[in-house]
Amino acid sequence: MHPVTVTRGDSPLVLGFPHTGTYVPGDIRARLNGEGQLLRDTDWHIDALYRDLVPGVTCVAANFHRYVIDANRDPGGASLYPGQTTTGLIPQSTFDNAPIWREGQEPTKADTAARLTAWHRPYHAALEAELARVRARHGVAILYDCHSIRSVIPWLFDGTLPDFNIGTNEGATCAPALSDAVRARCTGSGRSTVLNGRFKGGWTTRQYGTPDAGIHTIQMELAQSSHLAREEPDFALDADKAEALRGVLKHILQDLIDLAPTLA
C-alpha cells in the first residue's frame, strides 16, 4: 500500500485528507485490541463529501489509518493543545480515552521512528510538493484541510460540537479574507459555526500556513452528525444529509478559488 494518493488539479486550491485512510498493515492490526480494530476515529466519508465539488482542485490523501501514525500531528510529538486532552502522534487511545492496543503491544519509540519514515514523511513530502507546484503556477496556494469528528466526545470537549469548526490558529495561517469568506458561507447556511473554537487547526495547518510566503491554510472540522446516519459503527453516510452539506461545501471551495487571485 502506497502511503499517499495525489490527484493533481490546475486550480490554486489543495485539499488535504490526513484521516480518511483505513489501511493498517497486518502486523500492526494484530497489536490492536477489539476497540482499536473498529477504527472508530476515522474521518468517515469525508473524501466522498468533497469529491467532484469543483473542478481543478488538487487532493492529497493519506491511505494509512491514524492509528498507524497520525499525519496531522507534530512528528516530534509536541502537543497541539497543551493542557487539554488530545491524542498523540501514535494514539494510545480513542477520542473517548479507551485503550486501542493489546496489553504489552503498545507502540515503542522504535515503532514511532519506523512509522515516521514509512508513512508520515511520505504524506507530507507529497503535500509539500503539491503546495510548491500550485504556488509556482498561481503565485499562491490555499490548503483546505478536510476533517470530521463525532459531535459529542466528553473527553475532548463539553457539549455538542457545531457543524462547522474552522481553524486558522487564531488567524495566523491565512489571510482574513479567506477565513471571513468561509465563516460567512457557513453561518449563511443556517448551521452552527465557530472559528478557532476547540479546533484551531492541526499540525498541518500550522506547519504550512505562511501567508507572507504565499501559502494559506484553513482546517475544516465537520461534526459527523452533519452527514452520518449514526456516529457509531457502521458509521453509515446519510445520503440526504450529505447532499445538503455538499451544497454548502461547494460554495466554500469555489469562494476560496475565486479569492486566490487577490492574494497572489
C-alpha positions in Angstrom: 0.0 0.0 0.0 1.4 3.4 -1.1 1.3 5.9 1.8 -0.4 8.7 -0.2 -2.6 9.2 -3.2 -2.3 12.5 -5.1 -4.8 13.7 -7.6 -3.5 16.8 -9.4 -5.6 19.8 -10.5 -4.8 23.1 -12.1 -6.5 25.5 -9.6 -4.9 27.3 -6.6 -6.8 25.0 -4.1 -5.3 21.9 -2.5 -7.4 19.6 -0.3 -5.7 17.6 2.4 -7.1 14.3 3.7 -4.9 13.1 6.5 -7.5 11.0 8.3 -9.7 9.3 5.6 -7.3 6.3 5.2 -8.3 3.0 6.7 -5.2 0.8 5.8 -3.5 -0.8 8.7 -0.6 -3.2 8.0 -1.3 -6.7 9.2 1.4 -6.7 11.9 0.1 -3.5 13.3 -3.5 -4.6 13.2 -2.7 -7.7 15.2 -1.4 -5.5 18.0 -4.7 -3.5 18.2 -7.4 -4.7 20.6 -11.0 -5.1 19.6 -11.8 -1.4 20.2 -8.7 -0.4 18.1 -9.7 -2.6 15.2 -13.0 -0.7 14.9 -11.0 2.3 13.7 -13.6 4.4 15.4 -11.8 7.7 14.9 -11.7 7.7 11.1 -12.8 10.7 9.2 -15.6 8.6 7.7 -16.8 9.5 4.2 -15.1 12.9 4.1 -13.5 12.1 0.8 -16.9 11.3 -0.7 -18.3 14.6 0.7 -15.7 16.7 -1.2 -15.4 14.6 -4.3 -16.0 16.5 -7.6 -17.5 19.5 -5.9 -15.5 22.0 -8.0 -13.2 21.3 -10.9 -9.4 21.6 -10.8 -8.6 21.0 -7.1 -5.6 19.0 -6.1 -6.2 16.3 -3.5 -3.6 14.7 -1.2 -4.9 11.8 0.8 -3.2 9.6 3.3 -4.1 5.9 2.7 -3.0 4.8 6.2 -5.1 5.0 9.3 -4.3 7.5 12.1 -3.8 4.6 14.5 -0.8 3.6 12.4 0.5 7.1 12.8 -1.3 10.4 12.8 -0.4 12.5 9.7 -1.8 15.6 11.4 0.5 15.6 14.5 3.9 17.1 15.1 6.5 14.5 14.2 8.4 15.5 17.3 5.4 14.6 19.4 4.6 18.1 20.7 1.0 18.6 21.8 -1.2 20.7 19.6 -3.2 21.8 22.6 -1.1 22.0 25.7 -3.1 21.5 28.9 -6.0 19.9 27.0 -6.8 16.3 26.4 -5.9 15.1 22.9 -4.4 12.1 21.2 -0.7 11.9 20.1 1.5 11.1 17.2 0.6 7.4 17.6 -2.6 7.4 19.5 -2.7 5.2 22.7 -6.5 5.5 23.0 -9.7 6.6 21.2 -11.1 10.0 21.5 -13.2 8.6 24.4 -9.9 7.6 26.1 -10.5 3.9 25.6 -7.2 1.9 25.0 -6.7 0.7 21.5 -3.7 -1.6 21.9 -3.4 -5.1 23.3 -1.7 -5.2 26.7 2.0 -5.2 26.1 1.7 -4.4 22.4 1.7 -0.6 22.7 3.9 1.2 20.2 7.6 1.8 21.1 10.0 4.5 20.2 11.4 2.3 17.5 7.8 1.8 16.1 7.4 5.6 16.0 10.7 6.1 14.1 9.8 3.4 11.6 6.3 4.7 11.0 7.5 8.3 10.6 9.8 7.0 7.8 7.3 4.7 6.2 4.0 6.7 6.4 4.1 10.2 8.0 7.0 11.7 6.0 5.9 10.4 2.5 2.5 12.0 3.1 4.0 15.4 4.0 6.6 15.2 1.2 3.7 14.8 -1.3 1.8 17.6 0.3 4.8 20.0 0.3 5.5 19.2 -3.3 1.9 19.9 -4.4 1.8 23.2 -2.5 5.0 24.2 -4.1 3.8 23.3 -7.6 0.5 25.1 -7.1 2.2 28.2 -5.7 4.6 28.3 -8.6 1.8 28.2 -11.0 -0.6 30.7 -9.4 1.6 32.8 -7.1 -0.4 31.5 -4.2 -1.6 28.1 -2.8 -4.6 27.6 -0.5 -4.6 24.4 1.6 -8.0 23.4 2.9 -7.5 20.5 5.3 -10.6 18.3 5.5 -11.6 16.7 8.8 -14.5 15.3 10.8 -15.2 14.2 14.3 -18.1 12.8 16.3 -20.3 15.6 17.6 -20.3 14.5 21.3 -17.0 13.4 22.9 -16.8 14.5 26.6 -13.1 13.5 26.9 -12.2 16.2 24.3 -14.8 18.9 24.7 -18.0 19.9 26.5 -21.4 19.7 25.0 -22.2 19.2 21.3 -19.8 20.4 18.6 -21.0 22.9 16.0 -21.5 21.6 12.4 -18.6 23.8 11.1 -15.4 24.2 13.1 -13.0 26.4 11.2 -9.4 26.6 12.3 -6.7 29.1 11.4 -4.6 29.1 14.6 -6.2 32.4 15.7 -5.7 34.0 12.2 -2.1 33.1 11.8 -2.4 30.7 8.9 -4.3 32.6 6.2 -5.4 36.0 5.0 -8.5 37.3 6.9 -10.4 37.4 3.6 -10.3 33.6 3.4 -11.5 32.8 6.9 -14.1 35.6 6.6 -15.5 34.1 3.4 -15.6 30.5 4.8 -17.3 31.7 8.0 -19.8 33.7 6.0 -20.8 30.7 3.9 -21.1 28.5 7.0 -23.2 30.9 9.0 -25.3 31.8 5.9 -26.3 28.2 5.6 -28.0 28.4 9.0 -25.8 25.8 10.5 -23.9 26.2 13.8 -20.4 27.6 13.2 -17.3 28.5 15.2 -14.0 30.0 14.1 -11.0 28.9 16.2 -13.0 27.2 18.9 -12.0 23.9 20.3 -10.2 23.1 17.0 -7.9 25.8 15.8 -6.1 23.9 13.1 -3.8 20.9 13.5 -0.1 20.5 12.8 -0.6 20.5 9.0 -2.5 23.8 9.1 0.1 25.4 11.4 3.1 23.9 9.7 2.3 25.1 6.2 0.3 28.3 6.9 2.7 31.0 5.8 0.6 33.8 4.3 3.5 36.1 3.7 5.2 33.3 1.6 2.0 32.7 -0.4 0.7 29.6 1.3 -2.6 30.0 3.2 -4.1 27.2 5.2 -7.5 26.5 6.8 -8.7 23.4 8.7 -12.4 22.5 8.5 -13.6 20.1 11.2 -17.1 18.9 10.4 -19.3 17.4 13.1 -20.1 13.9 11.9 -23.7 14.4 12.9 -23.9 16.7 9.9 -23.5 13.9 7.4 -23.6 10.5 9.1 -26.8 8.4 9.8 -25.1 7.4 13.1 -21.9 8.3 14.8 -21.3 4.6 15.8 -20.4 1.5 13.8 -21.1 1.1 10.9 -20.8 4.9 10.6 -23.1 4.9 7.6 -23.4 8.0 5.4 -26.9 9.7 5.4 -27.4 10.5 1.7 -29.8 13.3 2.3 -27.7 15.0 4.9 -24.6 14.6 2.7 -26.2 16.1 -0.3 -27.4 19.1 1.6 -23.9 19.6 3.2 -22.2 19.2 -0.2 -24.1 22.2 -1.4 -22.5 24.4 1.3 -19.1 22.9 0.8 -19.2 23.5 -2.9 -19.7 27.2 -2.3 -16.9 27.3 0.2 -14.4 25.8 -2.1 -15.4 28.0 -5.0 -15.1 31.1 -2.9 -11.6 30.1 -2.0 -10.6 29.6 -5.6 -12.2 33.0 -6.6 -10.3 34.8 -3.8 -6.9 33.3 -4.7 -6.0 35.9 -7.4 -6.5 38.7 -4.9 -3.8 37.2 -2.7 -1.1 36.5 -5.3 
